[in-house]
Amino acid sequence: MAGERQTATFQQLLDEGLLEIGDGYRAQNNELGGTGPIFLRAGHVTDSHIDFTGVEHFHDHLAVKVRSKMSKVGDTIITTKGNSTGRTSFVTDRLPPFVYSPHLSYWRSRDPEKLCGGFLRYWSQGVEFIDQLSGMKASMDMAPYLSLSPITLEQMRSFTAPMKSRNPVPHYVFARMGMAEEQGYGLISLKKHAEKLRLPLPSFSMEGDSLVLTIFRNKAGVVARLRPEVRASLNDDEKASGAFFSGRQSVSSPELMEQMGFDERKAQRVLKKLQEAGLLRRVGRGPATRYDVIQS
């Protein structure tokens, strides 16, 4: 019947391609300070208007890179940071285009004839939505997150680091909607795919204040990192074994046999050569013997 009111869940609207929900661009400090597109942070969004006073700009040459996170007329904006969570605004044709920051979520109609952008705007100001957001504020506050004990480099290297979500409630919601990976699968996926391809596990190190993650695309790249004199002294099996060890803290003879398909005698011969090359250090005796990987 014409004019009949229809009801739908947001998941249905997403599945039908009528609704797009996204967050913003995580800008680096060196990307800002230019005269290009505006970078809008959550602090500039109020319930009554968007205040562009003091906004930062990207460098002009980054306009194409940030284009996918640019505002569009008709977007409904919702802030998702700490106690400011739940402030809403609306993009009109009177506003200059801008790039969303990570603490802004935009809700966008992809077919105005079937889903009016104005509906999203008024829904975001409704009692039901406001009640839901008020309950999320405490769990999204940054203070508890910052007080969590830090993750150590050793935990990262052993792939045992606990997964700590800064904004657990919105992450749970977006995960249920299929728009975010389940919490805790990142490190597991990195380890699993490396093992499947028989590549070294990703390695973690610190350079100054920066955490460096090294992911190996192929075994040739691992071997190329060896010192020239070491590389020249190894045969193909020894190079491949060295590539397998790289990024690990320690290995055992059974692990090498399983990974490379060696018999016990060949595994022992390869392990001895890699010790002589300064790549491994033997620890323990008998069945408990392991070989610590010497990080170069």
Residue pairs with C-beta under 8 A, 6 or more apart in sequence:
10 19
10 21
10 177
11 177
13 19
13 115
14 20
14 21
14 177
14 178
14 179
17 110
17 111
18 109
18 110
18 111
18 114
18 115
19 107
19 108
19 109
19 110
19 115
19 120
20 106
20 107
20 108
20 109
20 110
21 105
21 106
21 107
21 108
21 174
21 177
21 179
22 69
22 100
22 105
22 106
22 108
23 80
23 100
23 102
23 103
23 104
23 105
23 106
24 40
24 69
24 99
24 100
24 101
24 102
24 103
24 104
24 106
25 39
25 66
25 69
25 99
25 100
25 101
25 102
26 102
27 39
27 58
27 99
27 101
31 58
31 59
31 62
32 39
32 56
32 57
32 58
32 59
33 56
33 57
33 59
34 57
34 58
34 59
34 60
34 62
35 57
35 59
35 60
36 57
36 58
36 59
36 60
36 61
36 62
36 63
37 57
37 58
37 62
37 63
37 66
37 70
37 97
37 98
37 99
38 52
38 55
38 56
38 57
38 96
38 97
38 98
38 99
39 55
39 56
39 57
39 58
39 98
39 99
39 101
40 50
40 52
40 55
40 71
40 98
40 99
40 100
40 101
40 104
41 55
41 56
41 101
41 103
41 104
42 79
42 80
42 81
42 84
42 87
42 101
42 103
42 104
43 84
44 50
44 51
44 52
44 53
44 55
45 51
45 77
45 79
45 87
45 88
45 89
45 104
46 87
46 89
47 87
47 88
47 89
49 89
50 77
50 89
50 95
52 96
52 98
55 98
58 66
58 99
66 99
69 99
69 100
70 97
70 98
70 99
70 100
71 77
71 91
71 95
71 97
71 98
71 99
71 100
71 106
72 91
72 108
73 91
73 92
73 93
74 90
74 91
74 108
74 109
74 112
74 117
75 90
75 91
75 106
75 107
75 108
75 117
76 88
76 89
76 90
76 91
76 106
76 107
76 108
76 117
76 120
76 121
76 123
76 124
77 88
77 89
77 90
77 91
77 100
77 104
77 105
77 106
77 107
78 86
78 87
78 88
78 104
78 105
78 106
78 107
78 124
78 133
79 85
79 86
79 87
79 88
79 103
79 104
79 105
80 103
80 104
80 105
80 140
80 167
80 170
81 103
81 140
81 142
82 137
82 140
82 141
82 142
82 143
83 137
83 141
85 133
85 136
85 137
85 140
86 130
86 133
86 134
86 136
86 137
88 121
88 124
88 125
90 121
100 106
105 170
107 120
107 124
108 117
109 115
109 116
109 117
109 120
123 129
136 169
136 170
139 167
139 168
139 169
140 167
140 168
140 169
140 170
142 166
145 164
145 166
148 164
151 161
151 162
151 164
152 161
153 204
153 205
153 206
153 211
155 161
155 162
156 187
156 204
156 211
157 203
157 204
157 249
158 249
159 187
159 188
159 190
159 191
159 201
161 187
163 183
163 184
163 186
163 187
165 171
165 183
168 183
171 180
171 183
174 180
175 181
175 182
175 183
190 201
190 202
190 215
191 201
191 202
194 200
194 201
194 202
194 215
194 216
194 247
195 201
198 219
198 244
198 259
199 216
199 217
199 218
199 219
199 222
199 243
200 216
200 222
200 243
200 244
200 245
200 246
200 247
200 248
201 247
201 248
202 213
202 214
202 215
202 216
202 247
203 213
203 214
203 246
203 247
204 211
204 212
204 213
204 214
205 211
205 212
205 214
206 212
214 247
216 222
216 243
216 246
216 247
219 239
219 240
219 243
222 242
222 243
222 246
223 231
223 239
223 242
223 243
224 231
225 246
225 296
226 234
226 239
226 242
226 279
226 296
227 296
230 277
230 278
230 279
231 239
233 277
234 242
234 273
234 274
234 277
237 260
237 262
237 266
237 270
238 270
238 273
238 274
238 277
240 260
241 256
241 260
241 270
241 274
242 274
242 277
242 279
244 251
244 256
244 259
244 260
245 251
245 274
245 279
245 280
245 291
245 293
246 293
247 293
248 293
249 292
249 293
250 283
250 290
250 291
250 292
250 293
251 280
251 290
251 291
251 293
252 289
252 290
252 291
253 264
253 267
253 268
253 271
253 289
253 291
256 262
256 267
256 270
256 271
257 263
257 264
257 267
260 267
260 270
262 270
271 280
271 282
271 291
274 280
274 291
275 281
275 282
275 291
278 294
279 293
279 294
279 296
280 291
280 292
280 293
280 294
281 291
281 292
281 294
282 289
282 290
282 291
282 292
283 289
283 290
283 291
283 292
284 290
